[in-house]
Amino acid sequence: MMAQKKLVTLLALFILVSNLAGCFTIKVGGKAQLASSNETGTLVAHKRCWYALYGLIPLGDNSTDSIIPATAKKVRVETKYKLSDALINLLTFWVSIETFSVEVYEVN
């Protein structure tokens, strides 16, 4: 019983460290001007980026080019590690697949 607790604690610590030390890269692009981080706006798009080997290899498109609206003049982009990302990562950790979320806000 005590060995199981140590194993679970060690596994939880390993998951936490691997998520904090990941090499997740999100390429921010698009035709709109980027706003500063303190400007508020309206959420217009979101995307989940998938990675292998704890963030080293992007699986698919990890840029914001496809989600920034062409009509937007100014946007703010946020990368987030949401609860849904944590739950997905907990289930797919064994095959080293992880996710990270990106949100785009249109600023007036």
N, C-alpha and C positions, 0 to 999 in steps of 0.2 A: 504493500500500500504506500509506504513512504517513498519507494523507488518510483512509483507512478507519479506521485506529486512532484518529485524532482524533475522527472522527464517532462511533464506538462509545463512546469515553470521554465525549464530550459528552452522548450519549444516556443513558448510565448515570448520569451526574451529574444530568441533568434528571429522570430517574425517581426518584432518591433524594431530591432536593429537593422534588419535587411530593408524594411520600409523607410527608415530614416536615412539610410546610407545608399539608397538607390540612385541610379544615374538617369533618372527620367528627363528626357529632353522634349520640350514642346516648342515648335517653331511658330512664332507669332508673325503673321503676315496678313495681307489683304490690302485693299485700296484705301481704307479709311485711316485717318490720323489717330494715333494712340493718345488717349487721355491720361492724365495723372491718376495715381491710385486713390487720391482723396476725392475725386469727382464721382458723384452718384449718377446712376443711369437706370435704364430699364433692361431687364434680361431679355435678350432677343434670340440667343442660341446657346446650346450646350452640347458637349460631346464627351464621350469616354474614350480615352486613348489606351491601347493595349500594348503591353511590353512583355518580352521574354528575358530570362536570365536577370531578374531583379532590376529591370529598367535599362539594361544595356542595349537590347535590340528592340526597336519599335516594330510592332506587328500591324502593318497598315499605315495609313496616313496619320501622322502626329502633328500636323500643322493646322492653323486656324483659317487658312485660305478658303476652305470650302464652307465655313460657317459664318464668316463675317458678311453681313448683307452688303450688296453692291450699292445700295442707296444710302448707307450710313456714312456720315461725314466724320464722326468722331466716336471711337469705341474704347472701352476699357476691358482688358482681358484678365481673368483670374484663373489661376490653377488651384485646384482644391483636392484634398484627400477626404472624401466624404465617407459617411458610414456605409453607404452602398459599396464603395470601393473597398473598404476594409472587409466587408462580408465576402465579396467576390474573391479578394486576395486570400482570405482565410481558406476558402474552398479550393482555390487553384494554386496555392503555394507549393504543393507537392510536385507540380510540374513546372514551377518557376514562371508562371504567367501572372502578371499583375496589371492593375488598371490605375488610372489617374484621371480626374475630371477637369474639363476646361469650360468656363462660362464666359460668354461675350455679352457685355452691356453696352447699349447705345446711349451716348451722352449728348445732351443738347447744348 
